[in-house]
């Protein structure tokens, strides 16, 4: 019997944005306004374009989806993953963490209909996709409860 492998595709990225407030760190969630996953609350995500590294795609997607440009970006060493039963592949996306300046404003593009800065507990209750809550808890543990490892730092916006 010949074994068949399920292919793995890594064509996109995800980014969890954090903003410090008086009550602690807040997480940015976006409500999708697209054909796929309409009305689902999630963090920033999108495709990697030709010539980009994954972290460059994360910065571009953050700016496109939120207009946020002032941040420090880290690799989280976490991954979003989804199995597509109709196309029989596993989609995997590296997750990045961005620390956003407190005064940065969110301006949505057409991909999302709403946004919400919320606590980790609230975010975990709001996200819909299995696995998103696990990512949020790991981000909270390694990027809020602890200082992130300097080796994971990728980029800080020029001021």
LOMAR-452443 format. One record per residue: residue in three letters; x, y, z of N, C-alpha, C, CB in turn. Coordinates in steps of 0.2 Angstrom, whole numbers, padded with zeros to 4 digits, always signed. Glycine has a CB too. Example, Ala and Ser with C-alpha at 12.3 -4.5 7.8 and 13.67 -1.06 7.14 Angstrom:
ALA+0066-0028+0039+0062-0022+0039+0066-0016+0039+0057-0022+0045 SER+0064-0011+0035+0068-0005+0036+0064+0000+0039+0070-0003+0029 
//
This chain:
UNK+0004-0006+0000+0000+0000+0000+0004+0006+0000-0005+0000+0006 UNK+0003+0011-0004+0007+0017-0005+0004+0022+0000+0007+0020-0012 UNK+0008+0025+0004+0006+0030+0009+0005+0037+0005+0010+0031+0015 UNK+0000+0041+0007-0001+0048+0004+0000+0053+0009-0008+0048+0000 UNK+0004+0058+0008+0005+0063+0013+0000+0069+0012+0012+0066+0013 UNK-0002+0072+0017-0006+0078+0017-0001+0084+0016-0011+0079+0023 UNK-0001+0088+0011+0003+0093+0010+0002+0099+0015+0003+0096+0003 UNK+0008+0102+0017+0008+0108+0021+0009+0114+0017+0013+0107+0027 UNK+0005+0119+0018+0006+0125+0014+0007+0131+0019+0000+0127+0009 UNK+0012+0135+0018+0014+0141+0022+0014+0146+0018+0020+0140+0027 UNK+0008+0150+0017+0008+0155+0012+0005+0162+0015+0003+0153+0006 UNK+0005+0161+0022+0002+0167+0025+0005+0168+0032-0005+0167+0026 UNK+0003+0173+0036+0005+0175+0042+0000+0177+0047+0011+0181+0042 UNK+0001+0178+0053-0004+0180+0058+0000+0185+0063-0007+0174+0062 UNK-0003+0190+0065+0000+0194+0070-0005+0196+0076+0002+0201+0066 UNK-0003+0195+0082-0006+0197+0088-0003+0204+0090-0006+0192+0094 UNK-0008+0209+0090-0006+0216+0092-0008+0217+0099-0009+0221+0088 UNK-0003+0220+0103-0004+0221+0110-0003+0229+0112+0001+0217+0115 UNK-0007+0231+0116-0006+0238+0118-0007+0238+0126-0012+0243+0115 UNK-0002+0242+0129-0002+0242+0136-0007+0248+0138+0005+0244+0139 UNK-0011+0246+0143-0016+0251+0146-0016+0251+0153-0024+0249+0144 UNK-0019+0255+0157-0019+0256+0164-0021+0249+0167-0024+0261+0166 UNK-0025+0245+0164-0027+0239+0167-0023+0233+0164-0035+0237+0165 UNK-0018+0234+0161-0014+0229+0158-0014+0229+0151-0016+0222+0161 UNK-0011+0223+0148-0011+0223+0140-0017+0221+0137-0005+0218+0138 UNK-0019+0225+0132-0025+0223+0128-0023+0220+0121-0029+0230+0127 UNK-0027+0216+0119-0026+0212+0112-0031+0215+0107-0027+0204+0113 UNK-0029+0216+0101-0033+0219+0096-0036+0213+0092-0029+0223+0091 UNK-0043+0213+0092-0047+0208+0088-0050+0212+0082-0052+0204+0092 UNK-0051+0209+0077-0054+0211+0071-0060+0207+0069-0049+0212+0065 UNK-0065+0210+0067-0071+0206+0064-0071+0206+0057-0078+0209+0067 UNK-0070+0200+0054-0069+0199+0047-0075+0201+0043-0067+0192+0045 UNK-0074+0204+0037-0079+0206+0033-0078+0204+0026-0080+0214+0033 UNK-0076+0197+0025-0074+0194+0019-0079+0188+0018-0067+0192+0019 UNK-0078+0185+0012-0082+0180+0010-0081+0174+0015-0082+0178+0003 UNK-0074+0173+0015-0072+0167+0020-0071+0170+0027-0065+0165+0017 UNK-0074+0166+0031-0074+0168+0039-0078+0174+0040-0067+0168+0041 UNK-0083+0176+0037-0087+0182+0038-0089+0182+0045-0093+0183+0033 UNK-0089+0188+0048-0091+0189+0055-0087+0186+0060-0098+0188+0056 UNK-0081+0183+0059-0077+0179+0063-0072+0184+0066-0073+0173+0060 UNK-0071+0184+0073-0066+0188+0076-0060+0185+0076-0069+0190+0084 UNK-0055+0188+0075-0048+0185+0074-0043+0191+0075-0047+0181+0068 UNK-0036+0189+0075-0031+0194+0075-0029+0195+0067-0025+0191+0079 UNK-0024+0199+0066-0022+0201+0060-0019+0195+0056-0017+0207+0060 UNK-0021+0194+0050-0018+0189+0046-0018+0190+0038-0022+0182+0047 UNK-0014+0187+0035-0015+0188+0027-0009+0184+0024-0014+0195+0026 UNK-0009+0185+0017-0004+0181+0013+0003+0184+0013-0007+0181+0006 UNK+0007+0180+0011+0014+0182+0010+0015+0184+0002+0020+0177+0012 UNK+0017+0189+0000+0018+0191-0007+0025+0190-0009+0016+0199-0008 UNK+0025+0189-0016+0032+0187-0019+0037+0192-0017+0031+0187-0026 UNK+0043+0189-0015+0048+0194-0013+0049+0196-0005+0049+0200-0017 UNK+0043+0194-0002+0043+0196+0005+0045+0190+0010+0036+0198+0007 UNK+0048+0191+0015+0049+0187+0021+0042+0186+0025+0055+0188+0025 UNK+0042+0181+0029+0035+0181+0033+0035+0187+0037+0035+0175+0037 UNK+0040+0189+0041+0039+0195+0045+0038+0202+0041+0046+0196+0049 UNK+0040+0202+0035+0039+0208+0031+0031+0208+0029+0043+0208+0025 UNK+0029+0202+0028+0022+0201+0026+0018+0203+0032+0020+0194+0024 UNK+0020+0201+0038+0016+0203+0044+0016+0211+0045+0019+0200+0050 UNK+0021+0214+0044+0021+0221+0045+0017+0225+0040+0028+0224+0044 UNK+0017+0222+0033+0012+0225+0028+0005+0223+0030+0014+0222+0021 UNK+0004+0217+0032-0003+0216+0034-0006+0220+0039-0004+0208+0035 UNK-0002+0221+0044-0004+0225+0050-0005+0232+0048+0002+0226+0055 UNK-0001+0235+0043-0002+0242+0041-0009+0242+0036+0004+0244+0037 UNK-0009+0237+0032-0015+0237+0027-0022+0236+0031-0014+0231+0022 UNK-0022+0232+0036-0028+0230+0040-0030+0235+0045-0028+0223+0043 UNK-0025+0239+0048-0026+0243+0054-0023+0250+0053-0023+0240+0060 UNK-0019+0251+0048-0015+0257+0047-0010+0259+0053-0020+0263+0047 UNK-0009+0254+0057-0004+0254+0063+0003+0254+0060-0005+0249+0068 UNK+0007+0258+0061+0014+0258+0058+0020+0259+0064+0015+0264+0054 UNK+0018+0261+0070+0023+0262+0075+0022+0256+0080+0021+0268+0079 UNK+0027+0251+0080+0027+0245+0084+0033+0242+0084+0021+0240+0081 UNK+0034+0237+0089+0040+0233+0089+0037+0226+0088+0043+0233+0096 UNK+0040+0222+0083+0038+0216+0081+0043+0210+0083+0037+0216+0073 UNK+0040+0205+0085+0043+0199+0088+0040+0193+0084+0042+0198+0095 UNK+0045+0188+0083+0043+0181+0081+0040+0178+0088+0048+0177+0078 UNK+0035+0174+0087+0032+0171+0093+0034+0164+0094+0024+0172+0093 UNK+0036+0161+0089+0038+0154+0088+0032+0150+0089+0043+0152+0094 UNK+0026+0153+0087+0019+0149+0087+0017+0149+0080+0014+0153+0092 UNK+0012+0145+0079+0009+0144+0072+0002+0143+0072+0013+0138+0068 UNK-0002+0147+0068-0009+0145+0067-0009+0139+0062-0013+0151+0064 UNK-0014+0135+0063-0014+0129+0058-0021+0127+0057-0010+0123+0060 UNK-0023+0126+0051-0030+0124+0049-0029+0118+0044-0034+0130+0046 UNK-0034+0113+0045-0034+0108+0040-0040+0110+0035-0035+0101+0043 UNK-0039+0109+0028-0044+0111+0023-0046+0104+0021-0041+0115+0018 UNK-0052+0102+0023-0054+0095+0021-0056+0095+0013-0060+0093+0025 UNK-0058+0101+0011-0060+0101+0004-0054+0100-0001-0064+0107+0002 UNK-0049+0103+0001-0043+0103-0003-0037+0099-0001-0040+0110-0004 UNK-0039+0096+0005-0034+0091+0008-0027+0093+0009-0034+0085+0004 UNK-0026+0099+0013-0020+0101+0014-0020+0105+0021-0017+0107+0009 UNK-0014+0105+0024-0014+0109+0031-0011+0116+0029-0009+0105+0036 UNK-0014+0121+0032-0012+0128+0031-0008+0129+0038-0017+0133+0029 UNK-0002+0132+0037+0001+0134+0043+0004+0141+0042+0007+0129+0045 UNK+0003+0145+0047+0006+0152+0047+0009+0154+0053+0000+0157+0046 UNK+0015+0157+0052+0019+0159+0058+0015+0165+0061+0026+0161+0057 UNK+0015+0165+0068+0012+0170+0072+0017+0175+0074+0008+0168+0078 UNK+0016+0182+0073+0021+0187+0076+0017+0191+0081+0023+0192+0070 UNK+0021+0194+0085+0018+0198+0091+0020+0205+0090+0020+0195+0098 UNK+0016+0210+0090+0018+0217+0089+0015+0221+0095+0014+0220+0083 UNK+0020+0225+0098+0019+0229+0104+0017+0236+0100+0024+0230+0109 UNK+0011+0238+0101+0009+0245+0098+0009+0250+0103+0002+0244+0096 UNK+0011+0256+0101+0011+0262+0105+0004+0264+0107+0014+0268+0101 UNK+0004+0266+0113-0003+0267+0116-0007+0272+0112-0002+0270+0123 UNK-0004+0277+0109-0008+0282+0105-0010+0280+0098-0004+0289+0105 UNK-0007+0274+0096-0009+0272+0089-0016+0271+0088-0005+0266+0087 UNK-0019+0274+0083-0026+0273+0081-0027+0267+0076-0029+0279+0078 UNK-0032+0264+0077-0034+0258+0072-0039+0261+0066-0037+0252+0075 UNK-0037+0260+0060-0041+0262+0055-0042+0256+0050-0038+0268+0050 UNK-0048+0253+0050-0049+0247+0046-0050+0248+0039-0055+0244+0049 UNK-0047+0243+0035-0049+0243+0028-0055+0239+0027-0043+0240+0024 UNK-0057+0237+0021-0063+0234+0019-0063+0226+0021-0064+0234+0012 UNK-0058+0224+0023-0057+0217+0025-0061+0215+0032-0050+0214+0026 UNK-0062+0221+0036-0065+0220+0043-0070+0225+0044-0059+0220+0048 UNK-0075+0223+0048-0081+0228+0049-0080+0231+0056-0087+0224+0048 UNK-0076+0228+0060-0076+0231+0067-0069+0229+0070-0082+0229+0071 UNK-0067+0232+0076-0061+0230+0080-0063+0231+0087-0055+0234+0077 UNK-0059+0228+0091-0060+0228+0098-0053+0227+0102-0065+0223+0101 UNK-0051+0232+0106-0046+0230+0111-0049+0227+0117-0041+0237+0112 UNK-0046+0222+0119-0049+0218+0125-0044+0214+0129-0054+0213+0122 UNK-0046+0212+0135-0041+0208+0139-0040+0201+0136-0044+0208+0146 UNK-0035+0198+0138-0034+0191+0135-0040+0186+0137-0028+0188+0139 UNK-0043+0187+0143-0049+0183+0145-0054+0184+0140-0051+0184+0152 UNK-0056+0191+0139-0061+0192+0134-0060+0190+0127-0063+0200+0134 UNK-0053+0191+0125-0051+0189+0118-0052+0181+0117-0044+0191+0117 UNK-0050+0177+0122-0051+0170+0122-0058+0168+0121-0048+0167+0128 UNK-0063+0172+0124-0070+0170+0123-0073+0173+0117-0074+0174+0129 UNK-0070+0178+0114-0072+0181+0107-0070+0177+0101-0070+0188+0107 UNK-0064+0175+0101-0061+0171+0095-0065+0165+0093-0054+0170+0096 UNK-0066+0164+0087-0070+0158+0085-0066+0152+0083-0074+0160+0079 UNK-0061+0153+0080-0057+0147+0077-0053+0143+0082-0052+0150+0072 UNK-0054+0137+0082-0051+0133+0087-0043+0134+0086-0052+0125+0086 UNK-0040+0134+0091-0032+0136+0091-0031+0143+0092-0030+0134+0084 UNK-0035+0148+0091-0034+0155+0092-0033+0156+0099-0039+0159+0089 UNK-0037+0153+0103-0037+0154+0110-0030+0152+0113-0042+0151+0114 UNK-0028+0146+0111-0021+0143+0113-0016+0148+0111-0020+0136+0110 UNK-0016+0151+0105-0011+0156+0103-0011+0162+0108-0012+0158+0096 UNK-0017+0164+0109-0017+0170+0114-0015+0169+0120-0025+0172+0114 UNK-0016+0163+0123-0014+0161+0130-0006+0160+0130-0017+0154+0132 UNK-0003+0158+0125+0004+0157+0124+0007+0164+0123+0006+0153+0118 UNK+0004+0169+0119+0007+0175+0119+0006+0179+0126+0002+0179+0114 UNK+0001+0178+0129+0000+0181+0136+0006+0179+0140-0007+0179+0139 UNK+0007+0172+0140+0012+0169+0145+0019+0172+0143+0012+0162+0144 UNK+0021+0172+0136+0028+0173+0134+0029+0180+0132+0030+0169+0129 UNK+0024+0184+0132+0025+0191+0129+0022+0197+0134+0022+0192+0122 UNK+0018+0194+0139+0015+0199+0144+0017+0197+0151+0007+0199+0143 UNK+0016+0191+0153+0018+0189+0160+0026+0189+0160+0015+0182+0161 UNK+0029+0188+0155+0037+0188+0155+0039+0193+0149+0040+0181+0153 UNK+0045+0196+0150+0048+0200+0145+0050+0195+0139+0054+0204+0147 UNK+0048+0197+0133+0050+0193+0127+0058+0192+0127+0047+0195+0121 UNK+0060+0186+0124+0067+0185+0123+0069+0190+0118+0068+0177+0121 UNK+0075+0192+0119+0078+0197+0114+0079+0194+0108+0084+0200+0117 UNK+0081+0187+0108+0082+0184+0101+0076+0184+0097+0084+0177+0103 UNK+0070+0185+0099+0064+0184+0095+0062+0191+0092+0058+0182+0100 UNK+0066+0196+0094+0064+0203+0092+0067+0204+0084+0068+0209+0096 UNK+0062+0206+0080+0064+0207+0073+0064+0214+0071+0058+0203+0069 UNK+0060+0218+0073+0059+0225+0070+0056+0230+0075+0055+0225+0064 UNK+0059+0236+0075+0056+0242+0079+0055+0247+0074+0060+0244+0085 UNK+0049+0250+0074+0048+0256+0069+0053+0262+0071+0041+0258+0069 UNK+0055+0265+0066+0059+0271+0067+0054+0277+0070+0063+0274+0061 UNK+0057+0281+0075+0053+0286+0078+0054+0293+0075+0054+0286+0085 
//
